[in-house]
């Protein structure tokens, strides 16, 4: 039983596997690297993937979508492609290392950084962000949904704050894309970083960055683009100049199929399915003595994941027992977000995190809940 979709979704819809195989076996070529039919077909798949992505996030111009190998690369491009020494960035204590580590590195290069603490439920207060603003604040960068406790951040007022001050608003949608509706125009998102292998149901090795037309993004990788070949410097034209090297066409084809699946099922239906499973798990877990569930108390203020601890039970040991005794895959530990665990009060042991997917059933959640009871009992008796 696989309950770690917040790390990588599994299984993928069948059409994703079919699209990957088609791109590898029947197409094989790279887009923009020739005028023959296979290369043109690869270009068609690439364009189709951009258009499907643009439709999902209400992006008017699909050429503003840059395909990357994951959300981490997208975040690095967004940060290194816009920030310079003297700029000030505001983020929160709930961020993943994929955002924090490049910010720490940029801090060493002269970028000022403010990390605003979230409340104990993982939600940051907009007024705390406002108080951290400076005259040189260039960007507010936050995750839409916490990968640790599922807390949904108030992105609309944060975007409005950016509009008031002229700062850029960057959203890390690693845990929300494919689960929550995202409209880059309505929500005034300047930079949107998205993994392809999580909620979008695509293969690993895929991701994307959206950059709004007014964002002066600079390339951070130089190389071949299939266009502008006579230029000695990397072109800044979208999207070619930001996708140096050969594309991961099997991955992008699979990502396109995953997004098409989401369009077919509907974001709302997928969200309702997974939310009901998380609520079912929560109702079962809260009846277990010593269980603490983290994040906002209102289930509608959480998304994607449920994170918990059991008093006197090491989280990693509980996850190992679930795996070895019941073949249940969950994630335990610090989830690459140590500041988030400090905020929640779960350092150093971390939590157990479950994250159902589109194919998870109510029966599986019931089995998981029973298995947790048995594993906790076993661990406590052996202590």
C-alpha positions, 0 to 999 in steps of 0.5 A: 500500500503506497501512501507517500504521494507527497514525495512522488505519486504512485501509481500513475494513470495508465495513459502516463505509462503509455505516453512515456513508452510512445515517446521513447519507442515511436518518436525517439527524437528531440524537438528543435533538432531537425526538420524530419518527421520524428523531430517535428512530432517531438516538437508537437508533444512538447507544445501540447504539454505546454498548452495542457499546463497553461490550461491547468494554471490559467496561463495566457501564454504557454511560452512562459512555461519552462520545463525543468527536471523538478521543482528544485531546479525551477526554484533555483532558476526563479531565485538565481534568475531574478535576485541580485546582491542588495535584494531582500527576500521574505520567506517562512519557517515552513519551507522545504530545503529546496527553497531554503538552501538556495536562499541561504546560498544567495544570502552568502552572495549579498541577498538579504533574507528574512524568515518569518515564523509561522504559528504552531499550526504551520500557517503564517500571518500576513501581518507578520510578513507585512512587518518584515517588508523593507524598501529593498524587498524584491520577493516574497517566496512561500510554499502554497501547502506545507509538505509536513503538515498540509497547512494552506498558506494565505496566498491571495493576501500575500500576492496583494501585499506584493502588488502594493509594494512592487515585490515579486510573488513566488509560489512553491506549488510542490504540494498543491499543484494537482490538488488545489486550483491555481490561477496565476492571473487571479492570484497574481502569481509572478513565479510558479514552481511545480514538480511534475512527479507529484500531484500532476501525476507525471514521471520523475525528472519533470517539473516546470517554472512559470514566469509572468511576462513582466518578470526579468528572468535571466538564464542560469544554464548555458548551452544548446537550444535548437535555436539562435545557434549563431549567438555566443551568449545564451538567448533570453527568449522564452522558453528556448533560452531557459531549456538548455540541452536536450529535453526529457521528452519521455518525461514531458510526454508522460507529464502531459498525459498526467495533466490531461488525466487531471483535466478529465477527472477535474481538480475538484473531484480529485481534491474531494477524494483525497480530502475524504481519505485524509479525514477518514484517517484523522478520525481513526487516528485521533481515537488512538491514545497518545496520537497528536496530529499537526497542522490547522485544526480545521481539515479544510485548511489542510491539504495533501498530507496528514502528519502525526506522532505517537507518544513514546514511539519513534516516528521512524520506527513506526514507519518501519514497522508499517513497512515491514509488517504490513507493506505500507509505505509512509514517510517519517522524519524531518521531510527535508523541512527542519524549520517547519518541524521546529515550528510545529515542535516536532524536532528532532524526531519528526513525524509520520506523514501519510499522503493518499493519491488518486487511486487510494481507497477507503478500504486501504485507509481503514487497513492503514489505521488498524495497522497503526494501532497494531504497530504502536502496541507492538513498539510500546510493549517491546520498549 
